[in-house]
Amino acid sequence: MVGRTVSHYRILDRLGDFHDPRCINALFAELRRVPSSNRTRTYLNVVIRTLARLPGALVQERFWQLAEDSSFSGRMRAKFAAVAEDVTRR
C-alpha cells in the first residue's frame, strides 16, 4: 500500500458511515484482496476498524467466516474472531 496517505485512510474510515451492502462487500473484499504484511498492516487495520464500527447484524457473520478461513494467518484469524465477538456484544 505504498503511496497511501492519511487522507486515503480518512476516506476509508468514513466508509463506516455507510451501511450500504455494496460498501460492506467492497471492504470485506479488500481484506481478501490485500495480502497481510508489514507494508499493508496499517491499511488492513483501518479496513477492519471501519467494518467493526458497522452494526453487528451487518458484519458479524462475515467476520466469523474470515476467522475460520485457513487462507489467513493465525494472527489475522484471531483478529477477525475478536472483532466478531466484539460486535456481538453491542
JOHUSUL-V884153 format. One record per backbone hydrogen bond with DSSP energy under -0.5 kcal/mol. CO is the residue of the C=O (numbers start at 1). NH is the residue of the N-H. E is the energy in kcal/mol with one decimal. If there is no record, write none. Layout:
BEGIN
CO:NH:E / CO:NH:E
END
This chain:
BEGIN
1:4:-1.7 / 5:9:-1.7 / 6:10:-2.2 / 7:11:-2.2 / 8:12:-2.4 / 9:13:-2.7 / 10:14:-2.1 / 11:15:-1.0 / 12:15:-0.8 / 13:16:-1.5 / 14:17:-2.3 / 15:18:-1.7 / 17:19:-0.6 / 20:23:-0.6 / 20:24:-2.2 / 21:25:-2.9 / 22:26:-2.0 / 23:27:-2.2 / 24:28:-2.5 / 25:29:-2.3 / 26:30:-1.6 / 27:31:-1.3 / 28:32:-1.2 / 29:33:-2.6 / 30:34:-2.6 / 33:35:-0.6 / 37:41:-1.2 / 40:44:-2.8 / 41:45:-2.5 / 42:46:-2.1 / 43:47:-2.1 / 44:48:-2.7 / 45:49:-2.7 / 46:50:-2.5 / 47:51:-2.4 / 48:52:-2.5 / 49:53:-1.0 / 50:53:-0.7 / 51:54:-1.3 / 55:58:-1.8 / 55:59:-0.9 / 56:59:-0.6 / 56:60:-3.0 / 59:63:-2.3 / 60:64:-2.1 / 61:65:-2.2 / 62:66:-2.1 / 63:67:-2.4 / 64:68:-1.2 / 66:69:-1.2 / 68:70:-0.7 / 69:72:-1.7 / 73:77:-2.7 / 74:78:-2.3 / 75:79:-1.9 / 76:80:-2.6 / 77:81:-2.4 / 78:82:-2.3 / 79:83:-2.0 / 80:84:-2.5 / 81:85:-2.5 / 82:86:-2.2 / 83:87:-2.8 / 84:88:-1.3 / 85:89:-1.4 / 86:90:-0.7
END
